[in-house]
Amino acid sequence: MEHEVSTLGSLMVEIGFFGWIGCTLALIFKGFTEDNELVPRRALLWGILIVVFYGMWIAGLKIA
């Protein structure tokens, strides 16, 4: 049984993975102050983007 690789799925996997990792790093470095206090608006933004890119990564894996 042959399976063709989807170009859209492959792009979603790459964008989703690197976006997920990038946003996680951004949350770590920009979502907290130097005193290790959470900055709520920034943390919420990066947290939402983490979920979006993670979902894109998983959907891309399903398609590809």
Secondary structure, DSSP 8 states (H G I E B T S, - for coil): ------HHHHHHHHHHHHHHHHHHHHHHHHSB-TTS-B-HHHHHHHHHHHHHHHHHHHHHHHH-
